[in-house]
């Protein structure tokens, strides 16, 4: 008899059902797009030699002395994966609770495969805040919500 092992037991992966077409394979294996990160910053430097991206001045709250206020420039860095190959639409909306959401950004992007990690750099200029509060930010890809969270703007 074998000695008990301290290693965790693993199960064999479940086999996929018989698939009759490429489309069925894609439907079973493709997930909804997954958000890896969303960061707000002042700017992004892209190294011309390596293509590496450096986020400058990351922040998660806006502090304002007087309202209404327009934030001159900010960059929303969004990293995603699990997008099926093809064209997609990113939409970002924002608003205060109990107010209607306003569309801040809508743009197209493409994916080569679900395994690709896609970094989307979105420059937002002159974003206006009428009053302080916890603004709701909603990030959608192809009309599917990936993230809904608060973004504090304080006086």
N, C-alpha and C positions, 0 to 999 in steps of 0.2 A: 504494500500500500504506500502511496506517495505521501510525503510529509506535507502538511498544510502550507500553502504559500501565503506570504504577506502581500503579494501583488494583487491588485484588484482584478476581478474576473471580467473578461470581455465577451460580448456576444458577437456571433457572426452577423455581418450586415444583412439586412433583409434584401432579397433579390427583387428586382423590378419586374412587374408583370410584363407579359409578352406585349410588345408594341408593334403596331402594324404600319406606322408611318413616321417619318421624320418629325412632323408637326406634333404628334403625340409625345415623342421623346422630348421635344422642346418644352411642351406644356408641363410635363411632369418634373423635368429637371430645372426649369427656370423658376426662380423665386421672384418675389417683388423686389424692386430696388431697395437696397439697404443703405442707410445713412451711416457713414463712418465718423464724420465730424462736421460740425458747423462752428466756425469761429468768426468773431467780428474783430476787425483790426483797422488801424489807420491806413496801412498800405502793405503791399507785397512786393518784395524785390525778387526778381527772377534772374539767376545767374546766367549770363549769356553763353558761358562755356558748358556748364553742366546741366542747365535747365532746372536746378534745384530752386525751390520756392522758400523764401524766408518771410514769415509774417512779422510785421513791425507794429508795435503798439497794440497788443491784444487787449480788448476790454469787454466787459459783460454788462456794464451799467453806464448810462449817460447822465452826467450831473450838469444841471442847467441853472443859471441864475434868474432868468426871466423867460416867461412864455408869452406868446408862441415862440418857438425856436426852430431854426433850420440848421441841421448838422451839415456842414459844408461837404465833407467827403468821408465815407467809410467803405471798407471792403468786407464783403461776406464771403468767406472761404468755405466751400462745401465740398466734402469728399464722399463719394458714393461708390457702390459696387452692385453686382447682381442685376445689371440692366441688360436685357436681351439685346442682341445686335440690332442696330438700326437707329433711326432718329427718335428723339424724345423731347419733351417740353418740361422745363423747370419753371415753376411759378412760386413766387413768394408773396404772401399777403401779410398785412399787419393792421392791428386796430386795438382799441381799448375794449375791455369786456363790456357788453351791452351796446356797443357801437358796431356799425358794419365794418367788415374788413375791407381795406383798400389794397389793390394790387400794387406792389412795389416794383416787381420785376417779373418779366416773362421772357424766356429765351429758349432757343433750341440748342441741343447738343447731340452728339452721336456717340454710340457705343460700338466697339468692335466685337465684344463678347461679354458674357456675364462675369468672366474672371477678371476683366479689366477694372482697375481702380481709376476713377475719373475725378480729377480735381477741377472744380468750377470756381473761377475767380470772378466775383460780381461786384463791380464798383457802383456804389449808390451815392448819388450827389444830391445835395440840398433836400434831404429827407426832413419833412416838417413835422413837428410835434406841437399840437395845440395846447396841451396841458400835461401835467405830470401824471404818472400812473404806471402800472404793469401792463405794457403793451403785449398783446398776443401775437406771436410770429408763427405762421403756418407755412411749411415747405411742402410743396406737392411736386410729384413727377408723374406726368401723364394722368393727371386728375386723381392720383392716389397719394394720400397724406403720409409723408415720412416723419414729420416732426411738427408738434404743436407745443410751444413753450412760451414762457413769459420773458419779456425784455424790459427791465426797469428803466424808467426815465424819471429822475427825481429832481426836485427843486432845492 
